[in-house]
Amino acid sequence: MSKLTRFGMCLDSDLLKTFDQHLDRKGYQNRSEALRDLIRNAIVQEQWIDQQEIVVGIITLVYDLNRLELLESMTAIQHEYQDLILSSMSVYLDTDHSLQVIALKGRTESLKNLSDNLIALKGVIHGQLTLSTTGVNIK
């Protein structure tokens, strides 16, 4: 583990009170851990901006099972981007709807292109890309 460095900071008392309430709601034991998480989040979000950065992500898709052409299109697109896909899982939500979760790793730009292509398909009711870090550049 790297060496810890202690530092001070000045905050408006109302902002600090609101922050402490946030810590209580989230279950943080102390301000230090909450600040570390906020700093890590800022670093991860910068990685997402760099379109060439290697990141991981999840695409979630809720789609209409009754559209056979949709299933064919989804499969074709995923084959086109197969080098990015780590894993995929589909579950039936009811007789008409399914949820697909696709785990990805690759350049931010490529993951966004894949998700945009899938989400734009007619019959996809809702889709979302959630990005995260590989953890390589974060300590």
DSSP file (Angstrom, degrees, kcal/mol; ACC not computed):
  #  RESIDUE AA STRUCTURE BP1 BP2  ACC     N-H-->O    O-->H-N    N-H-->O    O-->H-N    TCO  KAPPA ALPHA  PHI   PSI    X-CA   Y-CA   Z-CA
    1    1 A M              0   0    0      0, 0.0     3,-0.1     0, 0.0   138,-0.0   0.000 360.0 360.0 360.0 142.5    0.0    0.0    0.0
    2    2 A S        -     0   0    0    137,-0.2     2,-0.1     1,-0.1     0, 0.0  -0.272 360.0 -83.9 -74.2 163.5    1.3    3.5   -0.8
    3    3 A K        -     0   0    0      1,-0.1     2,-0.3    -2,-0.0    -1,-0.1  -0.433  43.3-126.5 -68.2 135.1    2.2    6.0    1.9
    4    4 A L        -     0   0    0     -2,-0.1     2,-0.4    -3,-0.1    -1,-0.1  -0.638  19.7-157.9 -83.9 141.5   -0.8    8.0    3.3
    5    5 A T        -     0   0    0     -2,-0.3     2,-0.4     2,-0.0     0, 0.0  -0.984   6.8-145.2-121.1 129.1   -0.5   11.8    3.2
    6    6 A R        +     0   0    0     -2,-0.4     2,-0.3     0, 0.0    -2,-0.0  -0.748  25.4 169.5 -91.7 137.4   -2.6   14.0    5.6
    7    7 A F        -     0   0    0     -2,-0.4     2,-0.2     2,-0.0    -2,-0.0  -0.973  24.3-130.3-143.4 159.2   -3.8   17.3    4.3
    8    8 A G        -     0   0    0     -2,-0.3     2,-0.3     2,-0.0     0, 0.0  -0.677  19.7-171.9-106.2 162.3   -6.3   20.0    5.5
    9    9 A M        -     0   0    0     -2,-0.2     2,-0.4     2,-0.0    -2,-0.0  -0.993  18.0-132.8-153.2 151.8   -9.1   21.7    3.6
   10   10 A C        +     0   0    0     -2,-0.3     2,-0.3     0, 0.0    -2,-0.0  -0.901  27.7 173.9-108.7 132.9  -11.5   24.5    4.2
   11   11 A L        -     0   0    0     -2,-0.4     2,-0.1     4,-0.0    -2,-0.0  -0.977  39.9-100.2-135.4 149.3  -15.2   24.2    3.5
   12   12 A D     >  -     0   0    0     -2,-0.3     4,-2.5     1,-0.1     5,-0.2  -0.457  38.1-123.5 -60.3 138.3  -18.2   26.4    4.0
   13   13 A S  H  > S+     0   0    0      1,-0.2     4,-2.2     2,-0.2     5,-0.1   0.846 110.4  51.3 -61.8 -35.1  -20.0   25.1    7.1
   14   14 A D  H  > S+     0   0    0      2,-0.2     4,-2.2     1,-0.2    -1,-0.2   0.901 110.5  48.8 -67.5 -39.8  -23.3   24.5    5.3
   15   15 A L  H  > S+     0   0    0      2,-0.2     4,-2.6     1,-0.2    -2,-0.2   0.912 111.4  49.8 -64.8 -42.0  -21.5   22.5    2.6
   16   16 A L  H  X S+     0   0    0     -4,-2.5     4,-2.7     2,-0.2    -2,-0.2   0.900 109.7  51.0 -63.7 -40.5  -19.7   20.4    5.2
   17   17 A K  H  X S+     0   0    0     -4,-2.2     4,-1.9     2,-0.2    -1,-0.2   0.926 112.1  46.7 -62.3 -44.4  -23.0   19.7    7.0
   18   18 A T  H  X S+     0   0    0     -4,-2.2     4,-2.0     2,-0.2    -2,-0.2   0.893 112.2  51.1 -63.4 -40.5  -24.6   18.6    3.8
   19   19 A F  H  X S+     0   0    0     -4,-2.6     4,-2.4     1,-0.2    -2,-0.2   0.918 108.5  50.9 -63.4 -44.3  -21.5   16.4    3.0
   20   20 A D  H  X S+     0   0    0     -4,-2.7     4,-2.1     1,-0.2    -1,-0.2   0.876 108.8  51.6 -62.5 -37.2  -21.7   14.8    6.5
   21   21 A Q  H  X S+     0   0    0     -4,-1.9     4,-2.3     2,-0.2    -1,-0.2   0.900 108.8  51.7 -64.0 -40.1  -25.4   14.0    5.9
   22   22 A H  H  X S+     0   0    0     -4,-2.0     4,-2.3     1,-0.2    -2,-0.2   0.918 107.9  52.2 -59.8 -44.4  -24.4   12.4    2.6
   23   23 A L  H  X>S+     0   0    0     -4,-2.4     5,-2.0     1,-0.2     4,-1.2   0.900 109.2  49.8 -60.0 -41.8  -21.8   10.3    4.4
   24   24 A D  H  <5S+     0   0    0     -4,-2.1     3,-0.3     2,-0.2    -1,-0.2   0.924 111.0  48.6 -63.8 -44.5  -24.4    9.1    6.9
   25   25 A R  H  <5S+     0   0    0     -4,-2.3    -2,-0.2     1,-0.2    -1,-0.2   0.881 115.8  43.9 -62.9 -38.1  -26.9    8.2    4.1
   26   26 A K  H  <5S-     0   0    0     -4,-2.3    -1,-0.2    -5,-0.2    -2,-0.2   0.606 112.2-118.9 -85.0 -12.9  -24.2    6.3    2.2
   27   27 A G  T  <5 +     0   0    0     -4,-1.2    -3,-0.2    -3,-0.3     2,-0.1   0.695  50.4 165.0  85.4  19.1  -22.8    4.6    5.3
   28   28 A Y      < -     0   0    0     -5,-2.0    -1,-0.2    -6,-0.2     3,-0.1  -0.450  33.0-149.1 -68.9 142.5  -19.2    6.0    5.2
   29   29 A Q  S    S+     0   0    0      1,-0.2     2,-0.3    -2,-0.1    -1,-0.1   0.754  76.0   0.9 -81.0 -26.5  -17.3    5.6    8.4
   30   30 A N  S  > S-     0   0    0      1,-0.1     4,-1.2    -7,-0.1    -1,-0.2  -0.974  70.5-107.0-156.8 166.9  -15.3    8.8    7.9
   31   31 A R  H  > S+     0   0    0     -2,-0.3     4,-2.7     1,-0.2     5,-0.2   0.831 110.3  64.7 -67.5 -33.6  -14.7   11.7    5.5
   32   32 A S  H  > S+     0   0    0      1,-0.2     4,-2.5     2,-0.2    -1,-0.2   0.924 102.6  46.1 -59.5 -46.7  -11.4   10.4    4.2
   33   33 A E  H  > S+     0   0    0      1,-0.2     4,-2.1     2,-0.2    -1,-0.2   0.895 112.8  51.0 -65.6 -38.0  -12.9    7.4    2.6
   34   34 A A  H  X S+     0   0    0     -4,-1.2     4,-2.2     2,-0.2    -1,-0.2   0.910 110.9  48.3 -64.4 -42.0  -15.7    9.5    1.0
   35   35 A L  H  X S+     0   0    0     -4,-2.7     4,-2.6     2,-0.2    -2,-0.2   0.900 108.9  53.8 -65.5 -40.2  -13.1   11.9   -0.4
   36   36 A R  H  X S+     0   0    0     -4,-2.5     4,-2.6    -5,-0.2    -1,-0.2   0.923 109.9  48.2 -58.8 -43.3  -11.0    9.1   -1.8
   37   37 A D  H  X S+     0   0    0     -4,-2.1     4,-2.5     2,-0.2    -2,-0.2   0.900 110.9  50.1 -65.0 -40.2  -14.1    7.7   -3.6
   38   38 A L  H  X S+     0   0    0     -4,-2.2     4,-2.0     2,-0.2    -1,-0.2   0.904 111.8  48.1 -64.1 -40.6  -15.0   11.2   -4.9
   39   39 A I  H  X S+     0   0    0     -4,-2.6     4,-2.0     2,-0.2    -2,-0.2   0.925 111.6  49.8 -66.0 -44.2  -11.4   11.6   -6.2
   40   40 A R  H  X S+     0   0    0     -4,-2.6     4,-2.7     1,-0.2    -2,-0.2   0.911 109.1  53.1 -60.5 -41.9  -11.5    8.2   -7.8
   41   41 A N  H  X S+     0   0    0     -4,-2.5     4,-2.5     1,-0.2    -1,-0.2   0.910 107.7  50.7 -59.3 -42.7  -14.8    9.0   -9.5
   42   42 A A  H  X S+     0   0    0     -4,-2.0     4,-1.5     2,-0.2    -1,-0.2   0.901 111.6  47.9 -62.5 -40.8  -13.3   12.2  -11.0
   43   43 A I  H  X S+     0   0    0     -4,-2.0     4,-1.6     2,-0.2    -2,-0.2   0.916 111.7  49.6 -66.2 -43.7  -10.3   10.2  -12.3
   44   44 A V  H  X S+     0   0    0     -4,-2.7     4,-1.6     1,-0.2    -2,-0.2   0.905 108.0  53.5 -62.7 -42.4  -12.6    7.5  -13.8
   45   45 A Q  H  X S+     0   0    0     -4,-2.5     4,-1.2     1,-0.2    -1,-0.2   0.853 105.6  54.1 -63.5 -33.7  -14.8   10.1  -15.5
   46   46 A E  H  X S+     0   0    0     -4,-1.5     4,-1.5     1,-0.2    -1,-0.2   0.876 104.1  55.9 -65.2 -36.5  -11.7   11.6  -17.1
   47   47 A Q  H  < S+     0   0    0     -4,-1.6     6,-0.4     1,-0.2    -2,-0.2   0.883 103.8  54.3 -62.0 -37.4  -10.9    8.2  -18.5
   48   48 A W  H  < S+     0   0    0     -4,-1.6    -1,-0.2     1,-0.2    -2,-0.2   0.832 103.5  55.8 -66.4 -31.4  -14.3    8.0  -20.2
   49   49 A I  H  < S+     0   0    0     -4,-1.2     2,-0.9    -3,-0.2    -1,-0.2   0.878  90.1  80.0 -69.1 -37.7  -13.7   11.4  -21.9
   50   50 A D  S >< S-     0   0    0     -4,-1.5     3,-1.9     1,-0.2    58,-0.4  -0.611  72.5-158.3 -73.3 105.4  -10.5   10.0  -23.5
   51   51 A Q  T 3  S+     0   0    0     -2,-0.9    58,-2.0     1,-0.3    59,-0.4   0.646  88.4  52.6 -63.6 -15.7  -11.9    8.1  -26.4
   52   52 A Q  T 3  S+     0   0    0     56,-0.2    -1,-0.3    55,-0.2     2,-0.1   0.487  82.9 112.3 -98.9  -4.3   -8.8    6.0  -26.7
   53   53 A E  S <  S-     0   0    0     -3,-1.9    55,-1.9    -6,-0.4     2,-0.6  -0.418  71.9-120.4 -69.0 141.4   -8.7    4.9  -23.0
   54   54 A I  E     +A  107   0A   0     53,-0.2    80,-0.5    -2,-0.1     2,-0.3  -0.753  47.6 159.3 -83.4 123.3   -9.3    1.2  -22.3
   55   55 A V  E     -A  106   0A   0     51,-3.0    51,-2.4    -2,-0.6     2,-0.3  -0.802  34.8-124.2-132.9 173.1  -12.3    0.9  -20.0
   56   56 A V  E     +AB 105 132A   0     76,-1.5    76,-2.9    -2,-0.3     2,-0.3  -0.860  33.7 167.2-116.8 159.2  -14.9   -1.7  -19.0
   57   57 A G  E     -AB 104 131A   0     47,-1.8    47,-2.9    -2,-0.3     2,-0.4  -0.982  29.4-131.1-161.9 170.9  -18.6   -1.3  -19.3
   58   58 A I  E     -AB 103 130A   0     72,-2.4    72,-2.7    -2,-0.3     2,-0.5  -1.000  12.3-158.1-131.2 130.4  -22.0   -2.9  -19.2
   59   59 A I  E     -AB 102 129A   0     43,-2.4    43,-2.5    -2,-0.4     2,-0.5  -0.948  10.4-165.0-104.1 128.2  -24.7   -2.5  -21.8
   60   60 A T  E     -AB 101 128A   0     68,-2.5    68,-2.1    -2,-0.5     2,-0.4  -0.958   8.3-176.8-111.8 132.9  -28.2   -3.2  -20.5
   61   61 A L  E     -AB 100 127A   0     39,-2.6    39,-2.8    -2,-0.5     2,-0.5  -0.994  16.2-167.1-131.0 128.7  -31.0   -3.7  -23.0
   62   62 A V  E     +AB  99 126A   0     64,-3.1    63,-2.2    -2,-0.4    64,-1.7  -0.977  30.4 170.5-109.1 125.5  -34.7   -4.3  -22.5
   63   63 A Y  E     -AB  98 124A   0     35,-2.4    35,-2.1    -2,-0.5     2,-0.6  -0.898  39.8 -98.2-140.4 164.4  -36.2   -5.4  -25.7
   64   64 A D  E >   -A   97   0A   0     59,-2.3     3,-1.1    -2,-0.3    33,-0.2  -0.714  23.2-159.4 -84.7 117.6  -39.3   -6.8  -27.4
   65   65 A L  T 3  S+     0   0    0     31,-2.9    32,-0.1    -2,-0.6    -1,-0.1   0.675  84.5  71.0 -69.9 -18.0  -39.1  -10.5  -27.9
   66   66 A N  T 3  S+     0   0    0     30,-0.6     2,-1.0     1,-0.1    -1,-0.2   0.538  77.4  85.7 -80.2  -5.8  -41.8  -10.5  -30.6
   67   67 A R    X>  -     0   0    0     -3,-1.1     4,-1.4     1,-0.2     3,-0.6  -0.781  53.7-179.7 -98.7  93.9  -39.5   -8.8  -33.1
   68   68 A L  H 3> S+     0   0    0     -2,-1.0     4,-1.7     1,-0.2    -1,-0.2   0.863  81.8  56.8 -62.1 -36.8  -37.6  -11.6  -34.8
   69   69 A E  H 3> S+     0   0    0      1,-0.2     4,-2.2     2,-0.2    -1,-0.2   0.818 102.1  58.1 -65.0 -29.0  -35.7   -9.1  -37.0
   70   70 A L  H <> S+     0   0    0     -3,-0.6     4,-2.9     2,-0.2     5,-0.2   0.934 104.1  49.7 -65.3 -46.5  -34.5   -7.3  -33.8
   71   71 A L  H  X S+     0   0    0     -4,-1.4     4,-2.1     1,-0.2    -2,-0.2   0.892 111.8  48.9 -61.1 -39.7  -32.9  -10.5  -32.5
   72   72 A E  H  X S+     0   0    0     -4,-1.7     4,-2.4     2,-0.2    -1,-0.2   0.914 112.8  47.5 -65.3 -42.9  -31.1  -11.1  -35.8
   73   73 A S  H  X S+     0   0    0     -4,-2.2     4,-2.5     2,-0.2     5,-0.2   0.909 110.9  51.0 -65.3 -42.6  -29.9   -7.5  -35.9
   74   74 A M  H  X S+     0   0    0     -4,-2.9     4,-2.3     1,-0.2    -1,-0.2   0.913 111.9  47.7 -60.9 -42.7  -28.7   -7.6  -32.3
   75   75 A T  H  X S+     0   0    0     -4,-2.1     4,-2.1    -5,-0.2    -2,-0.2   0.916 111.2  50.3 -64.9 -43.9  -26.7  -10.8  -33.0
   76   76 A A  H  X S+     0   0    0     -4,-2.4     4,-1.8     1,-0.2    -2,-0.2   0.918 111.8  47.6 -62.0 -44.0  -25.2   -9.4  -36.2
   77   77 A I  H  X S+     0   0    0     -4,-2.5     4,-1.4     1,-0.2    -1,-0.2   0.919 111.2  50.7 -63.9 -43.3  -24.0   -6.2  -34.4
   78   78 A Q  H  < S+     0   0    0     -4,-2.3    -1,-0.2     1,-0.2    -2,-0.2   0.858 108.3  52.4 -65.4 -34.1  -22.6   -8.2  -31.5
   79   79 A H  H >< S+     0   0    0     -4,-2.1     3,-1.2     1,-0.2    -1,-0.2   0.879 106.2  54.8 -65.6 -36.7  -20.6  -10.4  -33.9
   80   80 A E  H 3< S+     0   0    0     -4,-1.8    -1,-0.2     1,-0.3     3,-0.2   0.825 118.3  34.3 -64.1 -32.0  -19.2   -7.3  -35.5
   81   81 A Y  T >X S+     0   0    0     -4,-1.4     3,-2.4     1,-0.1     4,-0.7   0.020  78.3 128.3-110.5  24.7  -17.9   -6.1  -32.1
   82   82 A Q  T <4  +     0   0    0     -3,-1.2     3,-0.4     1,-0.3    -1,-0.1   0.741  63.4  67.2 -59.5 -24.5  -17.1   -9.5  -30.7
   83   83 A D  T 34 S+     0   0    0      1,-0.2    -1,-0.3    -3,-0.2    -2,-0.1   0.684 103.7  46.6 -69.0 -16.0  -13.6   -8.4  -29.7
   84   84 A L  T <4 S+     0   0    0     -3,-2.4    21,-2.2    -6,-0.2     2,-0.5   0.669  91.8  94.0 -94.2 -21.0  -15.1   -6.1  -27.1
   85   85 A I  E  <  +C  104   0A   0     -4,-0.7    19,-0.2    -3,-0.4     3,-0.1  -0.636  39.8 172.5 -87.4 120.4  -17.6   -8.5  -25.6
   86   86 A L  E    S-     0   0A   0     17,-2.9     2,-0.3    -2,-0.5    18,-0.2   0.830  70.1 -16.6 -87.4 -39.5  -16.4  -10.4  -22.5
   87   87 A S  E     -C  103   0A   0     16,-1.3    16,-2.6     2,-0.0    -1,-0.4  -0.985  55.4-157.7-163.8 157.1  -19.7  -12.0  -21.6
   88   88 A S  E     -C  102   0A   0     -2,-0.3     2,-0.4    14,-0.2    14,-0.2  -0.998   7.0-175.6-145.0 142.3  -23.5  -11.7  -22.4
   89   89 A M  E     -C  101   0A   0     12,-2.4    12,-2.9    -2,-0.3     2,-0.4  -0.999   4.2-166.5-140.1 136.1  -26.5  -12.9  -20.5
   90   90 A S  E     -C  100   0A   0     -2,-0.4     2,-0.4    10,-0.2    10,-0.2  -0.967   6.4-177.2-122.1 140.0  -30.2  -12.8  -21.5
   91   91 A V  E     -C   99   0A   0      8,-2.7     8,-2.9    -2,-0.4     2,-0.4  -0.992  28.3-118.5-134.7 144.2  -33.2  -13.3  -19.2
   92   92 A Y  E     -C   98   0A   0     -2,-0.4     6,-0.3     6,-0.2     3,-0.1  -0.676  21.9-175.5 -80.6 128.8  -36.9  -13.4  -19.9
   93   93 A L        -     0   0    0      4,-2.5     2,-0.3    -2,-0.4     5,-0.2   0.807  69.6 -34.6 -90.8 -36.5  -38.8  -10.7  -18.1
   94   94 A D  S    S-     0   0    0      3,-1.6    -1,-0.3     0, 0.0     3,-0.1  -0.869  84.3 -65.4-163.1-166.4  -42.2  -11.9  -19.2
   95   95 A T  S    S+     0   0    0     -2,-0.3     3,-0.1     1,-0.2    -3,-0.0   0.704 132.4  31.4 -69.6 -17.1  -43.7  -13.4  -22.4
   96   96 A D  S    S+     0   0    0      1,-0.1   -31,-2.9   -31,-0.1   -30,-0.6   0.570 113.4  57.7-114.8 -13.0  -43.0  -10.3  -24.5
   97   97 A H  E     -A   64   0A   0    -33,-0.2    -4,-2.5   -32,-0.1    -3,-1.6  -0.922  51.4-174.0-131.0 147.8  -39.8   -8.8  -23.0
   98   98 A S  E     -AC  63  92A   0    -35,-2.1   -35,-2.4    -2,-0.4     2,-0.5  -0.951  16.0-140.9-134.7 155.4  -36.2   -9.8  -22.3
   99   99 A L  E     -AC  62  91A   0     -8,-2.9    -8,-2.7    -2,-0.3     2,-0.4  -0.968  15.7-168.7-115.2 130.5  -33.3   -8.2  -20.6
  100  100 A Q  E     -AC  61  90A   0    -39,-2.8   -39,-2.6    -2,-0.5     2,-0.5  -0.980   2.7-167.2-120.1 135.1  -29.8   -8.6  -22.0
  101  101 A V  E     -AC  60  89A   0    -12,-2.9   -12,-2.4    -2,-0.4     2,-0.5  -0.985   5.7-169.6-120.6 125.2  -26.6   -7.6  -20.1
  102  102 A I  E     -AC  59  88A   0    -43,-2.5   -43,-2.4    -2,-0.5     2,-0.4  -0.966  10.1-151.2-122.0 119.5  -23.4   -7.4  -22.0
  103  103 A A  E     -AC  58  87A   0    -16,-2.6   -17,-2.9    -2,-0.5   -16,-1.3  -0.753  24.9-175.1 -89.7 134.5  -20.0   -7.0  -20.3
  104  104 A L  E     -AC  57  85A   0    -47,-2.9   -47,-1.8    -2,-0.4     2,-0.3  -0.868  23.0-172.5-131.4 157.8  -17.4   -5.2  -22.3
  105  105 A K  E     +A   56   0A   0    -21,-2.2     2,-0.3    -2,-0.3   -49,-0.2  -0.931  43.2  79.4-149.1 129.7  -13.8   -4.1  -22.4
  106  106 A G  E    S-A   55   0A   0    -51,-2.4   -51,-3.0    -2,-0.3     2,-0.1  -0.987  78.4 -23.7 166.4-167.8  -12.2   -1.8  -24.9
  107  107 A R  E  >  -A   54   0A   0     -2,-0.3     4,-2.3   -53,-0.2     3,-0.4  -0.454  57.3-121.8 -71.1 141.7  -11.6    1.7  -26.0
  108  108 A T  H  > S+     0   0    0    -55,-1.9     4,-2.4   -58,-0.4     5,-0.2   0.888 111.4  53.3 -49.9 -47.2  -14.3    4.2  -24.8
  109  109 A E  H  > S+     0   0    0    -58,-2.0     4,-2.2     1,-0.2    -1,-0.2   0.897 109.5  47.8 -58.6 -43.4  -15.2    5.2  -28.4
  110  110 A S  H  > S+     0   0    0     -3,-0.4     4,-2.5   -59,-0.4    -1,-0.2   0.902 110.8  50.6 -67.1 -41.6  -15.7    1.6  -29.5
  111  111 A L  H  X S+     0   0    0     -4,-2.3     4,-2.4     1,-0.2    -1,-0.2   0.900 111.7  48.7 -63.0 -40.3  -17.9    0.7  -26.5
  112  112 A K  H  X S+     0   0    0     -4,-2.4     4,-2.7    -5,-0.2    -2,-0.2   0.900 110.3  51.1 -66.2 -40.2  -20.0    3.8  -27.1
  113  113 A N  H  X S+     0   0    0     -4,-2.2     4,-2.3    -5,-0.2    -2,-0.2   0.933 111.3  48.0 -62.3 -45.6  -20.3    2.9  -30.8
  114  114 A L  H  X S+     0   0    0     -4,-2.5     4,-2.1     1,-0.2    -2,-0.2   0.947 114.2  45.7 -59.5 -49.6  -21.5   -0.6  -30.0
  115  115 A S  H  X S+     0   0    0     -4,-2.4     4,-3.0     1,-0.2     5,-0.3   0.906 111.6  52.0 -64.2 -40.8  -24.0    0.6  -27.4
  116  116 A D  H  X S+     0   0    0     -4,-2.7     4,-1.9     1,-0.2    -1,-0.2   0.916 109.7  50.0 -60.4 -42.9  -25.4    3.3  -29.7
  117  117 A N  H  < S+     0   0    0     -4,-2.3     4,-0.3    -5,-0.2    -1,-0.2   0.895 116.0  41.7 -63.5 -40.4  -25.9    0.7  -32.5
  118  118 A L  H >< S+     0   0    0     -4,-2.1     3,-1.3     1,-0.2    -2,-0.2   0.928 114.2  49.6 -72.8 -45.7  -27.7   -1.7  -30.2
  119  119 A I  H 3< S+     0   0    0     -4,-3.0    -2,-0.2     1,-0.3    -1,-0.2   0.819 105.3  59.2 -64.7 -31.1  -29.8    0.9  -28.4
  120  120 A A  T 3< S+     0   0    0     -4,-1.9    -1,-0.3    -5,-0.3    -2,-0.2   0.599  79.9 113.7 -75.5 -11.1  -30.9    2.5  -31.7
  121  121 A L  S X  S-     0   0    0     -3,-1.3     3,-1.9    -4,-0.3     2,-0.3  -0.352  78.3-108.4 -65.8 138.9  -32.5   -0.7  -33.0
  122  122 A K  T 3  S+     0   0    0      1,-0.2    -1,-0.1    -2,-0.1     3,-0.1  -0.520 107.4  35.4 -66.3 126.4  -36.3   -0.7  -33.4
  123  123 A G  T 3  S+     0   0    0      1,-0.4   -59,-2.3    -2,-0.3     2,-0.7   0.183  81.5 119.7 109.5 -14.8  -37.7   -2.9  -30.7
  124  124 A V  E <   -B   63   0A   0     -3,-1.9    -1,-0.4   -61,-0.2   -61,-0.3  -0.767  42.7-171.4 -80.9 116.6  -35.2   -1.9  -28.0
  125  125 A I  E     -     0   0A   0    -63,-2.2     2,-0.3    -2,-0.7   -62,-0.2   0.879  67.7  -3.4 -79.3 -40.4  -37.4   -0.4  -25.3
  126  126 A H  E     +B   62   0A   0    -64,-1.7   -64,-3.1    -3,-0.1     2,-0.3  -0.974  65.1 175.2-153.6 140.5  -34.5    0.9  -23.1
  127  127 A G  E     +B   61   0A   0     -2,-0.3     2,-0.3   -66,-0.2   -66,-0.2  -0.995   2.2 179.9-144.6 150.1  -30.8    0.6  -23.3
  128  128 A Q  E     -B   60   0A   0    -68,-2.1   -68,-2.5    -2,-0.3     2,-0.5  -0.986  18.8-146.5-152.7 140.2  -28.0    2.1  -21.3
  129  129 A L  E     -B   59   0A   0     -2,-0.3     2,-0.5   -70,-0.2   -70,-0.2  -0.930  15.3-169.3-104.0 127.6  -24.2    2.0  -21.3
  130  130 A T  E     -B   58   0A   0    -72,-2.7   -72,-2.4    -2,-0.5     2,-0.3  -0.979   9.7-159.1-117.1 122.8  -22.5    2.1  -17.9
  131  131 A L  E     +B   57   0A   0     -2,-0.5     2,-0.3   -74,-0.2   -74,-0.2  -0.694  15.6 166.5-102.3 153.2  -18.7    2.7  -18.0
  132  132 A S  E     -B   56   0A   0    -76,-2.9   -76,-1.5    -2,-0.3     2,-0.3  -0.854  34.9 -89.9-146.9-176.4  -16.2    1.9  -15.3
  133  133 A T        -     0   0    0     -2,-0.3   -78,-0.1   -78,-0.2   -89,-0.0  -0.670  15.9-134.7-100.5 154.2  -12.4    1.7  -15.0
  134  134 A T        -     0   0    0    -80,-0.5    -1,-0.1    -2,-0.3   -79,-0.1   0.643  45.5-125.3 -74.9 -15.3  -10.2   -1.3  -15.4
  135  135 A G  S >  S+     0   0    0    -91,-0.0     3,-1.0     1,-0.0   -80,-0.0   0.359  79.0 117.6  88.3  -5.4   -8.5   -0.1  -12.2
  136  136 A V  T 3  S+     0   0    0      1,-0.2    -3,-0.0     3,-0.0    -1,-0.0   0.896  79.5  36.0 -63.2 -43.0   -5.1   -0.1  -13.8
  137  137 A N  T 3  S+     0   0    0      2,-0.0     2,-0.5   -94,-0.0    -1,-0.2   0.196 104.4  83.5 -99.5  16.4   -4.4    3.7  -13.4
  138  138 A I    <         0   0    0     -3,-1.0   -98,-0.0     1,-0.1    -5,-0.0  -0.970 360.0 360.0-123.9 132.8   -6.1    4.1  -10.1
  139  139 A K              0   0    0     -2,-0.5  -137,-0.2  -138,-0.0    -1,-0.1   0.373 360.0 360.0-111.2 360.0   -4.5    3.4   -6.7
